[in-house]
């Protein structure tokens, strides 16, 4: 059984202003490729808000953390269709 490939963007050590550019580039790179994706936000509430705002802009549904790692909320999973 092959694991599902997930595209990954890690925003650790990226400032909040640059994060918006990184997120746009990441989404546009995989747009239309039906890719599972994860953005690692760390524990920063502001960074999570930036990511959520961008995902909402692109009308992308997402989850913060997941049911298998319920204690970890430092990432956001979504599908880029």
mmJSON file of the N, C-alpha and C atoms, coordinates in Angstrom:
{"data_MODEL":{"atom_site":{
"group_PDB":["ATOM","ATOM","ATOM","ATOM","ATOM","ATOM","ATOM","ATOM","ATOM","ATOM","ATOM","ATOM","ATOM","ATOM","ATOM","ATOM","ATOM","ATOM","ATOM","ATOM","ATOM","ATOM","ATOM","ATOM","ATOM","ATOM","ATOM","ATOM","ATOM","ATOM","ATOM","ATOM","ATOM","ATOM","ATOM","ATOM","ATOM","ATOM","ATOM","ATOM","ATOM","ATOM","ATOM","ATOM","ATOM","ATOM","ATOM","ATOM","ATOM","ATOM","ATOM","ATOM","ATOM","ATOM","ATOM","ATOM","ATOM","ATOM","ATOM","ATOM","ATOM","ATOM","ATOM","ATOM","ATOM","ATOM","ATOM","ATOM","ATOM","ATOM","ATOM","ATOM","ATOM","ATOM","ATOM","ATOM","ATOM","ATOM","ATOM","ATOM","ATOM","ATOM","ATOM","ATOM","ATOM","ATOM","ATOM","ATOM","ATOM","ATOM","ATOM","ATOM","ATOM","ATOM","ATOM","ATOM","ATOM","ATOM","ATOM","ATOM","ATOM","ATOM","ATOM","ATOM","ATOM","ATOM","ATOM","ATOM","ATOM","ATOM","ATOM","ATOM","ATOM","ATOM","ATOM","ATOM","ATOM","ATOM","ATOM","ATOM","ATOM","ATOM","ATOM","ATOM","ATOM","ATOM","ATOM","ATOM","ATOM","ATOM","ATOM","ATOM","ATOM","ATOM","ATOM","ATOM","ATOM","ATOM","ATOM","ATOM","ATOM","ATOM","ATOM","ATOM","ATOM","ATOM","ATOM","ATOM","ATOM","ATOM","ATOM","ATOM","ATOM","ATOM","ATOM","ATOM","ATOM","ATOM","ATOM","ATOM","ATOM","ATOM","ATOM","ATOM","ATOM","ATOM","ATOM","ATOM","ATOM","ATOM","ATOM","ATOM","ATOM","ATOM","ATOM","ATOM","ATOM","ATOM","ATOM","ATOM","ATOM","ATOM","ATOM","ATOM","ATOM","ATOM","ATOM","ATOM","ATOM","ATOM","ATOM","ATOM","ATOM","ATOM","ATOM","ATOM","ATOM","ATOM","ATOM","ATOM","ATOM","ATOM","ATOM","ATOM","ATOM","ATOM","ATOM","ATOM","ATOM","ATOM","ATOM","ATOM","ATOM","ATOM","ATOM","ATOM","ATOM","ATOM","ATOM","ATOM","ATOM","ATOM","ATOM","ATOM","ATOM","ATOM","ATOM","ATOM","ATOM","ATOM","ATOM","ATOM","ATOM","ATOM","ATOM","ATOM","ATOM","ATOM","ATOM","ATOM","ATOM","ATOM","ATOM"],
"id":[1,2,3,4,5,6,7,8,9,10,11,12,13,14,15,16,17,18,19,20,21,22,23,24,25,26,27,28,29,30,31,32,33,34,35,36,37,38,39,40,41,42,43,44,45,46,47,48,49,50,51,52,53,54,55,56,57,58,59,60,61,62,63,64,65,66,67,68,69,70,71,72,73,74,75,76,77,78,79,80,81,82,83,84,85,86,87,88,89,90,91,92,93,94,95,96,97,98,99,100,101,102,103,104,105,106,107,108,109,110,111,112,113,114,115,116,117,118,119,120,121,122,123,124,125,126,127,128,129,130,131,132,133,134,135,136,137,138,139,140,141,142,143,144,145,146,147,148,149,150,151,152,153,154,155,156,157,158,159,160,161,162,163,164,165,166,167,168,169,170,171,172,173,174,175,176,177,178,179,180,181,182,183,184,185,186,187,188,189,190,191,192,193,194,195,196,197,198,199,200,201,202,203,204,205,206,207,208,209,210,211,212,213,214,215,216,217,218,219,220,221,222,223,224,225,226,227,228,229,230,231,232,233,234,235,236,237,238,239,240,241,242,243],
"type_symbol":["N","C","C","N","C","C","N","C","C","N","C","C","N","C","C","N","C","C","N","C","C","N","C","C","N","C","C","N","C","C","N","C","C","N","C","C","N","C","C","N","C","C","N","C","C","N","C","C","N","C","C","N","C","C","N","C","C","N","C","C","N","C","C","N","C","C","N","C","C","N","C","C","N","C","C","N","C","C","N","C","C","N","C","C","N","C","C","N","C","C","N","C","C","N","C","C","N","C","C","N","C","C","N","C","C","N","C","C","N","C","C","N","C","C","N","C","C","N","C","C","N","C","C","N","C","C","N","C","C","N","C","C","N","C","C","N","C","C","N","C","C","N","C","C","N","C","C","N","C","C","N","C","C","N","C","C","N","C","C","N","C","C","N","C","C","N","C","C","N","C","C","N","C","C","N","C","C","N","C","C","N","C","C","N","C","C","N","C","C","N","C","C","N","C","C","N","C","C","N","C","C","N","C","C","N","C","C","N","C","C","N","C","C","N","C","C","N","C","C","N","C","C","N","C","C","N","C","C","N","C","C","N","C","C","N","C","C","N","C","C","N","C","C"],
"label_atom_id":["N","CA","C","N","CA","C","N","CA","C","N","CA","C","N","CA","C","N","CA","C","N","CA","C","N","CA","C","N","CA","C","N","CA","C","N","CA","C","N","CA","C","N","CA","C","N","CA","C","N","CA","C","N","CA","C","N","CA","C","N","CA","C","N","CA","C","N","CA","C","N","CA","C","N","CA","C","N","CA","C","N","CA","C","N","CA","C","N","CA","C","N","CA","C","N","CA","C","N","CA","C","N","CA","C","N","CA","C","N","CA","C","N","CA","C","N","CA","C","N","CA","C","N","CA","C","N","CA","C","N","CA","C","N","CA","C","N","CA","C","N","CA","C","N","CA","C","N","CA","C","N","CA","C","N","CA","C","N","CA","C","N","CA","C","N","CA","C","N","CA","C","N","CA","C","N","CA","C","N","CA","C","N","CA","C","N","CA","C","N","CA","C","N","CA","C","N","CA","C","N","CA","C","N","CA","C","N","CA","C","N","CA","C","N","CA","C","N","CA","C","N","CA","C","N","CA","C","N","CA","C","N","CA","C","N","CA","C","N","CA","C","N","CA","C","N","CA","C","N","CA","C","N","CA","C","N","CA","C","N","CA","C","N","CA","C","N","CA","C","N","CA","C","N","CA","C","N","CA","C","N","CA","C"],
"label_alt_id":[null,null,null,null,null,null,null,null,null,null,null,null,null,null,null,null,null,null,null,null,null,null,null,null,null,null,null,null,null,null,null,null,null,null,null,null,null,null,null,null,null,null,null,null,null,null,null,null,null,null,null,null,null,null,null,null,null,null,null,null,null,null,null,null,null,null,null,null,null,null,null,null,null,null,null,null,null,null,null,null,null,null,null,null,null,null,null,null,null,null,null,null,null,null,null,null,null,null,null,null,null,null,null,null,null,null,null,null,null,null,null,null,null,null,null,null,null,null,null,null,null,null,null,null,null,null,null,null,null,null,null,null,null,null,null,null,null,null,null,null,null,null,null,null,null,null,null,null,null,null,null,null,null,null,null,null,null,null,null,null,null,null,null,null,null,null,null,null,null,null,null,null,null,null,null,null,null,null,null,null,null,null,null,null,null,null,null,null,null,null,null,null,null,null,null,null,null,null,null,null,null,null,null,null,null,null,null,null,null,null,null,null,null,null,null,null,null,null,null,null,null,null,null,null,null,null,null,null,null,null,null,null,null,null,null,null,null,null,null,null,null,null,null],
"label_comp_id":["UNK","UNK","UNK","UNK","UNK","UNK","UNK","UNK","UNK","UNK","UNK","UNK","UNK","UNK","UNK","UNK","UNK","UNK","UNK","UNK","UNK","UNK","UNK","UNK","UNK","UNK","UNK","UNK","UNK","UNK","UNK","UNK","UNK","UNK","UNK","UNK","UNK","UNK","UNK","UNK","UNK","UNK","UNK","UNK","UNK","UNK","UNK","UNK","UNK","UNK","UNK","UNK","UNK","UNK","UNK","UNK","UNK","UNK","UNK","UNK","UNK","UNK","UNK","UNK","UNK","UNK","UNK","UNK","UNK","UNK","UNK","UNK","UNK","UNK","UNK","UNK","UNK","UNK","UNK","UNK","UNK","UNK","UNK","UNK","UNK","UNK","UNK","UNK","UNK","UNK","UNK","UNK","UNK","UNK","UNK","UNK","UNK","UNK","UNK","UNK","UNK","UNK","UNK","UNK","UNK","UNK","UNK","UNK","UNK","UNK","UNK","UNK","UNK","UNK","UNK","UNK","UNK","UNK","UNK","UNK","UNK","UNK","UNK","UNK","UNK","UNK","UNK","UNK","UNK","UNK","UNK","UNK","UNK","UNK","UNK","UNK","UNK","UNK","UNK","UNK","UNK","UNK","UNK","UNK","UNK","UNK","UNK","UNK","UNK","UNK","UNK","UNK","UNK","UNK","UNK","UNK","UNK","UNK","UNK","UNK","UNK","UNK","UNK","UNK","UNK","UNK","UNK","UNK","UNK","UNK","UNK","UNK","UNK","UNK","UNK","UNK","UNK","UNK","UNK","UNK","UNK","UNK","UNK","UNK","UNK","UNK","UNK","UNK","UNK","UNK","UNK","UNK","UNK","UNK","UNK","UNK","UNK","UNK","UNK","UNK","UNK","UNK","UNK","UNK","UNK","UNK","UNK","UNK","UNK","UNK","UNK","UNK","UNK","UNK","UNK","UNK","UNK","UNK","UNK","UNK","UNK","UNK","UNK","UNK","UNK","UNK","UNK","UNK","UNK","UNK","UNK","UNK","UNK","UNK","UNK","UNK","UNK","UNK","UNK","UNK","UNK","UNK","UNK"],
"label_asym_id":["A","A","A","A","A","A","A","A","A","A","A","A","A","A","A","A","A","A","A","A","A","A","A","A","A","A","A","A","A","A","A","A","A","A","A","A","A","A","A","A","A","A","A","A","A","A","A","A","A","A","A","A","A","A","A","A","A","A","A","A","A","A","A","A","A","A","A","A","A","A","A","A","A","A","A","A","A","A","A","A","A","A","A","A","A","A","A","A","A","A","A","A","A","A","A","A","A","A","A","A","A","A","A","A","A","A","A","A","A","A","A","A","A","A","A","A","A","A","A","A","A","A","A","A","A","A","A","A","A","A","A","A","A","A","A","A","A","A","A","A","A","A","A","A","A","A","A","A","A","A","A","A","A","A","A","A","A","A","A","A","A","A","A","A","A","A","A","A","A","A","A","A","A","A","A","A","A","A","A","A","A","A","A","A","A","A","A","A","A","A","A","A","A","A","A","A","A","A","A","A","A","A","A","A","A","A","A","A","A","A","A","A","A","A","A","A","A","A","A","A","A","A","A","A","A","A","A","A","A","A","A","A","A","A","A","A","A","A","A","A","A","A","A"],
"label_entity_id":["1","1","1","1","1","1","1","1","1","1","1","1","1","1","1","1","1","1","1","1","1","1","1","1","1","1","1","1","1","1","1","1","1","1","1","1","1","1","1","1","1","1","1","1","1","1","1","1","1","1","1","1","1","1","1","1","1","1","1","1","1","1","1","1","1","1","1","1","1","1","1","1","1","1","1","1","1","1","1","1","1","1","1","1","1","1","1","1","1","1","1","1","1","1","1","1","1","1","1","1","1","1","1","1","1","1","1","1","1","1","1","1","1","1","1","1","1","1","1","1","1","1","1","1","1","1","1","1","1","1","1","1","1","1","1","1","1","1","1","1","1","1","1","1","1","1","1","1","1","1","1","1","1","1","1","1","1","1","1","1","1","1","1","1","1","1","1","1","1","1","1","1","1","1","1","1","1","1","1","1","1","1","1","1","1","1","1","1","1","1","1","1","1","1","1","1","1","1","1","1","1","1","1","1","1","1","1","1","1","1","1","1","1","1","1","1","1","1","1","1","1","1","1","1","1","1","1","1","1","1","1","1","1","1","1","1","1","1","1","1","1","1","1"],
"label_seq_id":[1,1,1,2,2,2,3,3,3,4,4,4,5,5,5,6,6,6,7,7,7,8,8,8,9,9,9,10,10,10,11,11,11,12,12,12,13,13,13,14,14,14,15,15,15,16,16,16,17,17,17,18,18,18,19,19,19,20,20,20,21,21,21,22,22,22,23,23,23,24,24,24,25,25,25,26,26,26,27,27,27,28,28,28,29,29,29,30,30,30,31,31,31,32,32,32,33,33,33,34,34,34,35,35,35,36,36,36,37,37,37,38,38,38,39,39,39,40,40,40,41,41,41,42,42,42,43,43,43,44,44,44,45,45,45,46,46,46,47,47,47,48,48,48,49,49,49,50,50,50,51,51,51,52,52,52,53,53,53,54,54,54,55,55,55,56,56,56,57,57,57,58,58,58,59,59,59,60,60,60,61,61,61,62,62,62,63,63,63,64,64,64,65,65,65,66,66,66,67,67,67,68,68,68,69,69,69,70,70,70,71,71,71,72,72,72,73,73,73,74,74,74,75,75,75,76,76,76,77,77,77,78,78,78,79,79,79,80,80,80,81,81,81],
"pdbx_PDB_ins_code":[null,null,null,null,null,null,null,null,null,null,null,null,null,null,null,null,null,null,null,null,null,null,null,null,null,null,null,null,null,null,null,null,null,null,null,null,null,null,null,null,null,null,null,null,null,null,null,null,null,null,null,null,null,null,null,null,null,null,null,null,null,null,null,null,null,null,null,null,null,null,null,null,null,null,null,null,null,null,null,null,null,null,null,null,null,null,null,null,null,null,null,null,null,null,null,null,null,null,null,null,null,null,null,null,null,null,null,null,null,null,null,null,null,null,null,null,null,null,null,null,null,null,null,null,null,null,null,null,null,null,null,null,null,null,null,null,null,null,null,null,null,null,null,null,null,null,null,null,null,null,null,null,null,null,null,null,null,null,null,null,null,null,null,null,null,null,null,null,null,null,null,null,null,null,null,null,null,null,null,null,null,null,null,null,null,null,null,null,null,null,null,null,null,null,null,null,null,null,null,null,null,null,null,null,null,null,null,null,null,null,null,null,null,null,null,null,null,null,null,null,null,null,null,null,null,null,null,null,null,null,null,null,null,null,null,null,null,null,null,null,null,null,null],
"Cartn_x":[0.841,0.0,0.887,0.674,1.474,0.881,1.72,1.203,0.788,-0.191,-0.643,0.437,0.802,1.797,1.137,1.787,1.271,2.323,1.913,2.801,2.919,4.088,4.346,4.982,4.452,5.061,5.283,6.52,6.866,7.16,6.345,6.498,7.343,7.975,8.893,9.988,10.344,11.388,11.033,9.768,9.304,8.519,8.834,8.091,6.689,5.814,4.396,4.158,4.918,4.747,5.138,6.287,6.737,5.861,5.229,4.391,3.299,2.701,1.631,2.134,3.335,3.927,4.204,4.778,5.071,3.793,2.734,1.461,0.878,0.866,0.359,1.131,2.438,3.267,3.0,2.881,2.633,1.303,0.25,-1.073,-1.062,-0.497,-0.482,0.357,1.406,2.247,1.455,0.552,-0.181,-1.636,-2.046,-3.428,-3.789,-4.925,-5.391,-4.773,-3.944,-3.258,-3.859,-4.955,-5.643,-4.669,-3.916,-2.866,-3.318,-2.988,-3.153,-2.006,-2.307,-1.273,-1.352,-0.214,-0.126,0.765,0.303,1.132,1.404,2.674,3.072,3.16,2.363,2.286,3.061,3.393,3.926,2.785,3.104,2.08,1.592,2.094,1.73,0.273,-0.511,-1.912,-1.983,-1.107,-1.092,-0.788,0.153,0.495,-0.685,-1.361,-2.547,-3.597,-3.802,-4.793,-4.427,-3.146,-2.692,-2.998,-2.66,-2.902,-4.398,-5.194,-6.645,-7.229,-6.77,-7.245,-6.95,-5.734,-5.358,-6.191,-6.371,-7.167,-8.611,-9.143,-10.496,-10.549,-9.52,-9.456,-9.554,-8.845,-8.859,-10.048,-10.896,-12.075,-11.68,-10.648,-10.143,-10.602,-11.231,-11.638,-10.412,-10.376,-9.192,-9.568,-8.624,-8.751,-7.483,-7.661,-6.523,-6.191,-4.992,-4.656,-5.488,-5.618,-6.51,-6.898,-7.802,-8.333,-7.302,-6.212,-5.192,-4.162,-4.071,-3.114,-3.864,-4.875,-5.795,-5.127,-3.979,-3.308,-2.444,-2.187,-1.335,-2.181,-2.091,-2.823,-1.849,-0.621,0.41,0.518,-0.512,-0.515,-1.941,-2.056,-3.357,-3.303,-4.246,-4.33,-5.437,-5.23,-6.245,-5.947,-6.893,-6.754,-6.776,-5.75,-5.697,-6.224,-7.401,-8.019,-7.75],
"Cartn_y":[-1.179,0.0,1.243,2.132,3.349,4.456,5.138,6.28,7.403,8.186,9.321,10.393,10.874,11.948,13.256,13.979,15.258,16.325,17.38,18.527,19.257,19.812,20.401,21.78,22.717,24.044,24.283,24.468,24.716,26.203,26.877,28.324,28.689,27.694,28.019,28.946,29.933,30.908,31.826,31.844,32.765,33.867,35.136,36.206,36.306,36.973,37.019,37.691,38.692,39.386,38.457,37.806,36.895,35.652,35.257,34.054,34.142,35.305,35.456,35.129,35.569,35.294,33.801,33.184,31.751,30.936,31.319,30.594,30.719,31.939,32.132,31.275,31.296,30.513,29.017,28.571,27.157,26.71,27.46,27.11,27.136,28.17,28.279,27.186,26.743,25.675,24.382,24.1,22.835,22.992,24.201,24.457,23.575,22.915,22.073,20.684,20.361,19.061,18.081,18.465,17.602,17.063,17.959,17.596,17.747,16.742,16.847,17.722,18.635,19.577,19.834,20.218,20.592,21.821,22.793,23.945,23.871,23.836,23.83,25.279,25.613,26.987,27.201,26.138,26.293,26.693,27.237,27.585,29.022,29.776,31.184,31.346,31.99,32.261,33.175,34.16,35.087,34.348,33.397,32.646,31.788,31.153,30.367,31.249,32.451,33.372,33.785,33.984,34.331,33.183,31.963,30.798,30.619,30.699,30.536,31.602,32.825,33.912,33.615,33.139,32.808,31.641,30.611,29.465,29.877,30.742,31.256,32.071,32.864,33.655,32.749,31.616,30.668,29.698,29.877,29.025,27.551,27.321,25.975,25.55,24.382,23.823,23.225,23.315,22.885,22.347,21.664,21.253,21.673,22.037,22.4,21.176,20.634,19.359,18.271,17.119,16.078,15.114,14.19,13.285,12.325,12.044,11.123,11.823,13.123,13.889,15.028,14.691,15.695,16.71,16.384,17.345,18.327,18.029,18.9,19.809,21.093,22.078,22.999,22.53,23.382,23.225,22.624,22.488,22.568,22.851,22.945,22.068,21.132,20.223,20.663,20.442,20.799,20.104,20.207,19.638,20.772,20.83,21.835,21.152,21.565,20.915,21.672],
"Cartn_z":[0.0,0.0,0.0,-0.954,-1.066,-0.208,0.555,1.318,0.371,0.803,0.003,0.022,-1.161,-1.244,-0.837,0.033,0.499,0.253,-0.431,-0.633,0.698,0.979,2.288,2.161,2.94,3.075,4.559,4.959,6.36,6.528,7.329,7.518,8.739,9.365,10.461,9.932,10.697,10.385,9.214,8.795,7.756,8.457,8.157,8.824,8.233,8.96,8.586,7.233,6.918,5.632,4.479,4.593,3.539,3.438,4.54,4.541,3.487,3.316,2.327,0.92,0.603,-0.713,-0.868,0.159,0.118,-0.066,0.639,0.546,-0.858,-1.406,-2.773,-3.774,-3.687,-4.617,-4.472,-3.231,-2.947,-3.548,-3.286,-3.811,-5.334,-5.916,-7.379,-8.045,-7.378,-7.928,-8.107,-7.175,-7.205,-7.649,-8.006,-8.422,-9.621,-9.55,-10.641,-10.684,-9.701,-9.705,-8.707,-8.064,-7.108,-6.059,-5.44,-4.497,-3.052,-2.249,-0.812,-0.306,0.603,1.042,2.541,3.089,4.502,4.604,5.379,5.718,7.212,7.561,8.966,9.421,10.424,10.91,12.198,12.889,14.227,15.151,16.293,17.276,17.177,16.223,16.082,15.644,16.482,16.139,14.914,14.849,13.709,12.408,12.443,11.234,10.793,11.747,11.404,10.739,11.274,10.711,9.289,9.018,7.667,6.707,7.115,6.261,6.014,7.061,6.931,6.018,6.152,5.296,3.825,3.546,2.164,1.631,2.437,1.993,1.727,2.566,2.327,1.039,0.771,-0.457,-1.689,-1.632,-2.745,-2.675,-1.675,-1.475,-1.313,-0.499,-0.234,1.153,1.234,2.524,3.197,4.528,5.256,6.622,7.253,8.646,9.375,10.621,11.468,12.302,12.113,12.735,12.077,12.72,12.205,13.305,12.969,13.987,14.548,13.825,14.319,15.202,15.094,15.895,16.574,17.332,17.868,18.794,19.349,20.224,19.443,18.177,17.365,16.488,16.726,15.929,15.204,15.009,14.417,12.903,12.292,10.839,10.323,9.026,8.371,7.124,7.024,5.881,4.94,3.64,2.653,1.337,0.405,-0.923,-1.93,-2.774,-3.84,-5.095,-5.527,-6.697,-7.972],
"occupancy":[1.0,1.0,1.0,1.0,1.0,1.0,1.0,1.0,1.0,1.0,1.0,1.0,1.0,1.0,1.0,1.0,1.0,1.0,1.0,1.0,1.0,1.0,1.0,1.0,1.0,1.0,1.0,1.0,1.0,1.0,1.0,1.0,1.0,1.0,1.0,1.0,1.0,1.0,1.0,1.0,1.0,1.0,1.0,1.0,1.0,1.0,1.0,1.0,1.0,1.0,1.0,1.0,1.0,1.0,1.0,1.0,1.0,1.0,1.0,1.0,1.0,1.0,1.0,1.0,1.0,1.0,1.0,1.0,1.0,1.0,1.0,1.0,1.0,1.0,1.0,1.0,1.0,1.0,1.0,1.0,1.0,1.0,1.0,1.0,1.0,1.0,1.0,1.0,1.0,1.0,1.0,1.0,1.0,1.0,1.0,1.0,1.0,1.0,1.0,1.0,1.0,1.0,1.0,1.0,1.0,1.0,1.0,1.0,1.0,1.0,1.0,1.0,1.0,1.0,1.0,1.0,1.0,1.0,1.0,1.0,1.0,1.0,1.0,1.0,1.0,1.0,1.0,1.0,1.0,1.0,1.0,1.0,1.0,1.0,1.0,1.0,1.0,1.0,1.0,1.0,1.0,1.0,1.0,1.0,1.0,1.0,1.0,1.0,1.0,1.0,1.0,1.0,1.0,1.0,1.0,1.0,1.0,1.0,1.0,1.0,1.0,1.0,1.0,1.0,1.0,1.0,1.0,1.0,1.0,1.0,1.0,1.0,1.0,1.0,1.0,1.0,1.0,1.0,1.0,1.0,1.0,1.0,1.0,1.0,1.0,1.0,1.0,1.0,1.0,1.0,1.0,1.0,1.0,1.0,1.0,1.0,1.0,1.0,1.0,1.0,1.0,1.0,1.0,1.0,1.0,1.0,1.0,1.0,1.0,1.0,1.0,1.0,1.0,1.0,1.0,1.0,1.0,1.0,1.0,1.0,1.0,1.0,1.0,1.0,1.0,1.0,1.0,1.0,1.0,1.0,1.0,1.0,1.0,1.0,1.0,1.0,1.0,1.0,1.0,1.0,1.0,1.0,1.0],
"B_iso_or_equiv":[0.0,0.0,0.0,0.0,0.0,0.0,0.0,0.0,0.0,0.0,0.0,0.0,0.0,0.0,0.0,0.0,0.0,0.0,0.0,0.0,0.0,0.0,0.0,0.0,0.0,0.0,0.0,0.0,0.0,0.0,0.0,0.0,0.0,0.0,0.0,0.0,0.0,0.0,0.0,0.0,0.0,0.0,0.0,0.0,0.0,0.0,0.0,0.0,0.0,0.0,0.0,0.0,0.0,0.0,0.0,0.0,0.0,0.0,0.0,0.0,0.0,0.0,0.0,0.0,0.0,0.0,0.0,0.0,0.0,0.0,0.0,0.0,0.0,0.0,0.0,0.0,0.0,0.0,0.0,0.0,0.0,0.0,0.0,0.0,0.0,0.0,0.0,0.0,0.0,0.0,0.0,0.0,0.0,0.0,0.0,0.0,0.0,0.0,0.0,0.0,0.0,0.0,0.0,0.0,0.0,0.0,0.0,0.0,0.0,0.0,0.0,0.0,0.0,0.0,0.0,0.0,0.0,0.0,0.0,0.0,0.0,0.0,0.0,0.0,0.0,0.0,0.0,0.0,0.0,0.0,0.0,0.0,0.0,0.0,0.0,0.0,0.0,0.0,0.0,0.0,0.0,0.0,0.0,0.0,0.0,0.0,0.0,0.0,0.0,0.0,0.0,0.0,0.0,0.0,0.0,0.0,0.0,0.0,0.0,0.0,0.0,0.0,0.0,0.0,0.0,0.0,0.0,0.0,0.0,0.0,0.0,0.0,0.0,0.0,0.0,0.0,0.0,0.0,0.0,0.0,0.0,0.0,0.0,0.0,0.0,0.0,0.0,0.0,0.0,0.0,0.0,0.0,0.0,0.0,0.0,0.0,0.0,0.0,0.0,0.0,0.0,0.0,0.0,0.0,0.0,0.0,0.0,0.0,0.0,0.0,0.0,0.0,0.0,0.0,0.0,0.0,0.0,0.0,0.0,0.0,0.0,0.0,0.0,0.0,0.0,0.0,0.0,0.0,0.0,0.0,0.0,0.0,0.0,0.0,0.0,0.0,0.0,0.0,0.0,0.0,0.0,0.0,0.0],
"pdbx_formal_charge":[null,null,null,null,null,null,null,null,null,null,null,null,null,null,null,null,null,null,null,null,null,null,null,null,null,null,null,null,null,null,null,null,null,null,null,null,null,null,null,null,null,null,null,null,null,null,null,null,null,null,null,null,null,null,null,null,null,null,null,null,null,null,null,null,null,null,null,null,null,null,null,null,null,null,null,null,null,null,null,null,null,null,null,null,null,null,null,null,null,null,null,null,null,null,null,null,null,null,null,null,null,null,null,null,null,null,null,null,null,null,null,null,null,null,null,null,null,null,null,null,null,null,null,null,null,null,null,null,null,null,null,null,null,null,null,null,null,null,null,null,null,null,null,null,null,null,null,null,null,null,null,null,null,null,null,null,null,null,null,null,null,null,null,null,null,null,null,null,null,null,null,null,null,null,null,null,null,null,null,null,null,null,null,null,null,null,null,null,null,null,null,null,null,null,null,null,null,null,null,null,null,null,null,null,null,null,null,null,null,null,null,null,null,null,null,null,null,null,null,null,null,null,null,null,null,null,null,null,null,null,null,null,null,null,null,null,null,null,null,null,null,null,null],
"auth_seq_id":[1,1,1,2,2,2,3,3,3,4,4,4,5,5,5,6,6,6,7,7,7,8,8,8,9,9,9,10,10,10,11,11,11,12,12,12,13,13,13,14,14,14,15,15,15,16,16,16,17,17,17,18,18,18,19,19,19,20,20,20,21,21,21,22,22,22,23,23,23,24,24,24,25,25,25,26,26,26,27,27,27,28,28,28,29,29,29,30,30,30,31,31,31,32,32,32,33,33,33,34,34,34,35,35,35,36,36,36,37,37,37,38,38,38,39,39,39,40,40,40,41,41,41,42,42,42,43,43,43,44,44,44,45,45,45,46,46,46,47,47,47,48,48,48,49,49,49,50,50,50,51,51,51,52,52,52,53,53,53,54,54,54,55,55,55,56,56,56,57,57,57,58,58,58,59,59,59,60,60,60,61,61,61,62,62,62,63,63,63,64,64,64,65,65,65,66,66,66,67,67,67,68,68,68,69,69,69,70,70,70,71,71,71,72,72,72,73,73,73,74,74,74,75,75,75,76,76,76,77,77,77,78,78,78,79,79,79,80,80,80,81,81,81],
"auth_comp_id":["UNK","UNK","UNK","UNK","UNK","UNK","UNK","UNK","UNK","UNK","UNK","UNK","UNK","UNK","UNK","UNK","UNK","UNK","UNK","UNK","UNK","UNK","UNK","UNK","UNK","UNK","UNK","UNK","UNK","UNK","UNK","UNK","UNK","UNK","UNK","UNK","UNK","UNK","UNK","UNK","UNK","UNK","UNK","UNK","UNK","UNK","UNK","UNK","UNK","UNK","UNK","UNK","UNK","UNK","UNK","UNK","UNK","UNK","UNK","UNK","UNK","UNK","UNK","UNK","UNK","UNK","UNK","UNK","UNK","UNK","UNK","UNK","UNK","UNK","UNK","UNK","UNK","UNK","UNK","UNK","UNK","UNK","UNK","UNK","UNK","UNK","UNK","UNK","UNK","UNK","UNK","UNK","UNK","UNK","UNK","UNK","UNK","UNK","UNK","UNK","UNK","UNK","UNK","UNK","UNK","UNK","UNK","UNK","UNK","UNK","UNK","UNK","UNK","UNK","UNK","UNK","UNK","UNK","UNK","UNK","UNK","UNK","UNK","UNK","UNK","UNK","UNK","UNK","UNK","UNK","UNK","UNK","UNK","UNK","UNK","UNK","UNK","UNK","UNK","UNK","UNK","UNK","UNK","UNK","UNK","UNK","UNK","UNK","UNK","UNK","UNK","UNK","UNK","UNK","UNK","UNK","UNK","UNK","UNK","UNK","UNK","UNK","UNK","UNK","UNK","UNK","UNK","UNK","UNK","UNK","UNK","UNK","UNK","UNK","UNK","UNK","UNK","UNK","UNK","UNK","UNK","UNK","UNK","UNK","UNK","UNK","UNK","UNK","UNK","UNK","UNK","UNK","UNK","UNK","UNK","UNK","UNK","UNK","UNK","UNK","UNK","UNK","UNK","UNK","UNK","UNK","UNK","UNK","UNK","UNK","UNK","UNK","UNK","UNK","UNK","UNK","UNK","UNK","UNK","UNK","UNK","UNK","UNK","UNK","UNK","UNK","UNK","UNK","UNK","UNK","UNK","UNK","UNK","UNK","UNK","UNK","UNK","UNK","UNK","UNK","UNK","UNK","UNK"],
"auth_asym_id":["A","A","A","A","A","A","A","A","A","A","A","A","A","A","A","A","A","A","A","A","A","A","A","A","A","A","A","A","A","A","A","A","A","A","A","A","A","A","A","A","A","A","A","A","A","A","A","A","A","A","A","A","A","A","A","A","A","A","A","A","A","A","A","A","A","A","A","A","A","A","A","A","A","A","A","A","A","A","A","A","A","A","A","A","A","A","A","A","A","A","A","A","A","A","A","A","A","A","A","A","A","A","A","A","A","A","A","A","A","A","A","A","A","A","A","A","A","A","A","A","A","A","A","A","A","A","A","A","A","A","A","A","A","A","A","A","A","A","A","A","A","A","A","A","A","A","A","A","A","A","A","A","A","A","A","A","A","A","A","A","A","A","A","A","A","A","A","A","A","A","A","A","A","A","A","A","A","A","A","A","A","A","A","A","A","A","A","A","A","A","A","A","A","A","A","A","A","A","A","A","A","A","A","A","A","A","A","A","A","A","A","A","A","A","A","A","A","A","A","A","A","A","A","A","A","A","A","A","A","A","A","A","A","A","A","A","A","A","A","A","A","A","A"],
"auth_atom_id":["N","CA","C","N","CA","C","N","CA","C","N","CA","C","N","CA","C","N","CA","C","N","CA","C","N","CA","C","N","CA","C","N","CA","C","N","CA","C","N","CA","C","N","CA","C","N","CA","C","N","CA","C","N","CA","C","N","CA","C","N","CA","C","N","CA","C","N","CA","C","N","CA","C","N","CA","C","N","CA","C","N","CA","C","N","CA","C","N","CA","C","N","CA","C","N","CA","C","N","CA","C","N","CA","C","N","CA","C","N","CA","C","N","CA","C","N","CA","C","N","CA","C","N","CA","C","N","CA","C","N","CA","C","N","CA","C","N","CA","C","N","CA","C","N","CA","C","N","CA","C","N","CA","C","N","CA","C","N","CA","C","N","CA","C","N","CA","C","N","CA","C","N","CA","C","N","CA","C","N","CA","C","N","CA","C","N","CA","C","N","CA","C","N","CA","C","N","CA","C","N","CA","C","N","CA","C","N","CA","C","N","CA","C","N","CA","C","N","CA","C","N","CA","C","N","CA","C","N","CA","C","N","CA","C","N","CA","C","N","CA","C","N","CA","C","N","CA","C","N","CA","C","N","CA","C","N","CA","C","N","CA","C","N","CA","C","N","CA","C","N","CA","C","N","CA","C","N","CA","C","N","CA","C"],
"pdbx_PDB_model_num":[1,1,1,1,1,1,1,1,1,1,1,1,1,1,1,1,1,1,1,1,1,1,1,1,1,1,1,1,1,1,1,1,1,1,1,1,1,1,1,1,1,1,1,1,1,1,1,1,1,1,1,1,1,1,1,1,1,1,1,1,1,1,1,1,1,1,1,1,1,1,1,1,1,1,1,1,1,1,1,1,1,1,1,1,1,1,1,1,1,1,1,1,1,1,1,1,1,1,1,1,1,1,1,1,1,1,1,1,1,1,1,1,1,1,1,1,1,1,1,1,1,1,1,1,1,1,1,1,1,1,1,1,1,1,1,1,1,1,1,1,1,1,1,1,1,1,1,1,1,1,1,1,1,1,1,1,1,1,1,1,1,1,1,1,1,1,1,1,1,1,1,1,1,1,1,1,1,1,1,1,1,1,1,1,1,1,1,1,1,1,1,1,1,1,1,1,1,1,1,1,1,1,1,1,1,1,1,1,1,1,1,1,1,1,1,1,1,1,1,1,1,1,1,1,1,1,1,1,1,1,1,1,1,1,1,1,1,1,1,1,1,1,1]
}}}
